[in-house]
């Protein structure tokens, strides 16, 4: 668990470090890539060992998901988050976004509104529009250095009979909020009153910094008119290997989802996913505990440097995730000027705030799941670029 060890990813076709990707999006390939939300850290040793062992077997034919995989998954959520999920409520799918797309189709019609809470993961808007639904914004409010939900506005949007679905990001990407039980209960009350189906994307659920605690949405959703989309991909940095699970408490909704997934043959798995998921959930706990402490150290580094240098950049204090949401509005640059400044002057590739909606203009997201030396170099480049004007 040496998170300080630099990992050379250049020999593999990784999106994050691809020179072609960096040149296309940032105009140069020599930037420090910190935009894509995966980590430049090795997966838990238990996962690496399990994958090596499975690879050495030499036969990679069709597999089913053994009961041991399901029990490892459910046992993790019970022990880690106090959430007991019945095996029968869970349906596999290739990815969280594919599950979100299916759920949108099943709980709304073309032209209906799907509520999102920007600034939020930009692919939510894409999947809504690709399914010929209408994006309806319930923007977060940024007050006193902290984001909160605008529940009054959510009530108004949910009361519109044309708005059938809410996509809830819990914890929130990119602003780092870990929603409290009270906040989630209020969301549930509002959506239950108006018959709005809630899709909870909880892929960052394992990343909560004490005293904050991840509260699974379905643990507070009294109506059951909701689904939770889960994956160990972010937690253990295995997004390129594993698939996802969708939990639906309502039996009728679950069978509709299961039928759709089977009809499109989206229920397949592969041998390495089985090995990775079981190993991660059975043997990755200590690794994750160490990682959370390391990430807090990276957060402290960013906050401390920006506070000391006082260059007009502020860290929005994250309560969870491995992402830092940085406020660059003090530099007085518009969204495009900031994008150019970071790429060309600072030579750091960040996810631009406006990608997450116009509410994110003036901000940018930095991935902190990296060796501390990488984070330090990136912050140093940004600070020096500001100081040099």
WOCORVEN-V587131 format. One line per field, one symbol per residue. phi: phi as a letter, one per 40 degrees, with the letter a starting at -180 (. if undefined). A space follows every 10 residues. Layout:
phi->???
This chain:
phi->.cccccbcbc cbcccdbcdc cccccbgacc cccbbccbbc bccddccdcc cccccccgbb ccbbcccccc cccccccccc bgbcbcdccb bcacaccccc ccccccbabd gccbcbbcca dccccccccc cfbbcbcbcc bbbggacacc ccccdccccc cccbbbcbcb ccbbcgcbcc dcccccdccc ccdbgccbbc cbccdcbbcd ccbcbddccb cccgcabbbb acdcdbfbcc bcbbbbbbcc cccccccccc ccccfcbcbb cccdcccccc ccbbccccdc cccccccccc cccccccccf bgbbccdcca gbbbbbcbcc cgbcdcccdc dcccccfbcb ccdccchdcc dgbabbccca ddcccccccc ccccccccg
